[in-house]
């Protein structure tokens, strides 16, 4: 969240710290901004850094997104399903 009527940019960096995307966010409510980002398969997998910057204030915020390969995704989902079944048992007790 930033002040109203600001220019807020979004930058995405790949796991090698190469900038792969830059875009300007759109204000959807007073001080609230959004941007739809099409992640490209060409960017690869790993931990990506997403950085939003208010150009007037010079303030920024970052977060990381872990992009998985198809094999990693299926392995992760399998592990999550195991935990879900365990949680169902605990819920029934």
C-alpha positions as CSV (number, residue, x, y, z in Angstrom):
1,X,0.0,0.0,0.0
2,X,1.3,3.4,-0.9
3,X,0.0,7.0,-0.9
4,X,-2.8,7.8,-3.5
5,X,-1.8,9.0,-7.0
6,X,1.7,7.6,-7.0
7,X,3.7,5.8,-9.6
8,X,4.4,2.3,-8.2
9,X,6.6,0.1,-10.3
10,X,7.0,-3.7,-9.9
11,X,10.3,-5.5,-10.8
12,X,10.9,-9.2,-10.8
13,X,14.4,-10.7,-10.5
14,X,15.2,-14.3,-11.4
15,X,17.3,-16.6,-9.1
16,X,20.5,-15.2,-10.7
17,X,19.4,-11.6,-9.8
18,X,18.6,-10.7,-13.5
19,X,15.7,-8.4,-13.9
20,X,13.1,-10.3,-16.0
21,X,10.1,-8.0,-15.7
22,X,9.3,-4.3,-15.0
23,X,5.7,-2.9,-15.0
24,X,3.8,0.0,-13.6
25,X,1.1,-0.9,-11.1
26,X,-2.5,0.5,-11.4
27,X,-4.2,2.2,-8.5
28,X,-7.5,0.3,-7.8
29,X,-8.4,2.2,-4.6
30,X,-6.9,5.1,-2.7
31,X,-3.3,4.0,-2.1
32,X,-3.9,0.4,-3.2
33,X,-2.2,-0.8,-6.4
34,X,-2.3,-4.0,-8.5
35,X,-0.6,-5.5,-11.5
36,X,-1.2,-8.7,-13.3
37,X,2.1,-10.3,-14.2
38,X,2.4,-13.1,-16.8
39,X,5.2,-15.3,-15.5
40,X,7.0,-16.8,-18.4
41,X,8.1,-20.4,-18.6
42,X,11.3,-19.1,-20.1
43,X,12.3,-17.5,-16.8
44,X,12.9,-21.0,-15.4
45,X,12.4,-22.2,-11.8
46,X,13.7,-21.2,-8.4
47,X,13.3,-18.3,-6.0
48,X,12.2,-15.0,-7.6
49,X,12.4,-11.6,-5.9
50,X,9.4,-9.3,-6.5
51,X,10.0,-5.6,-5.6
52,X,7.4,-2.8,-5.6
53,X,8.7,0.8,-5.4
54,X,7.0,4.1,-4.8
55,X,9.1,6.4,-7.0
56,X,8.1,9.6,-5.2
57,X,8.8,8.4,-1.6
58,X,11.6,6.1,-2.7
59,X,10.0,3.4,-0.5
60,X,10.0,-0.2,-1.6
61,X,8.8,-3.6,-0.4
62,X,10.0,-7.1,-1.5
63,X,8.7,-10.6,-1.4
64,X,9.9,-13.9,-2.8
65,X,8.0,-16.4,-4.9
66,X,9.2,-20.0,-5.3
67,X,8.6,-21.2,-8.9
68,X,8.5,-25.0,-9.1
69,X,9.2,-27.4,-12.0
70,X,6.3,-29.7,-12.9
71,X,8.1,-32.6,-11.2
72,X,8.6,-30.5,-8.0
73,X,5.0,-29.4,-8.1
74,X,3.6,-32.9,-8.2
75,X,6.0,-34.0,-5.5
76,X,4.9,-31.1,-3.3
77,X,1.2,-31.7,-3.9
78,X,1.7,-35.4,-3.0
79,X,3.3,-34.4,0.3
80,X,0.5,-31.9,1.0
81,X,-2.2,-34.5,0.3
82,X,-0.5,-36.8,2.9
83,X,-0.8,-34.0,5.5
84,X,-4.4,-33.3,4.6
85,X,-5.3,-36.9,5.3
86,X,-3.6,-36.7,8.7
87,X,-5.5,-33.5,9.5
88,X,-8.8,-35.2,8.6
89,X,-8.0,-37.9,11.1
90,X,-7.4,-35.3,13.8
91,X,-10.6,-33.5,12.9
92,X,-12.6,-36.7,13.4
93,X,-11.3,-37.5,16.9
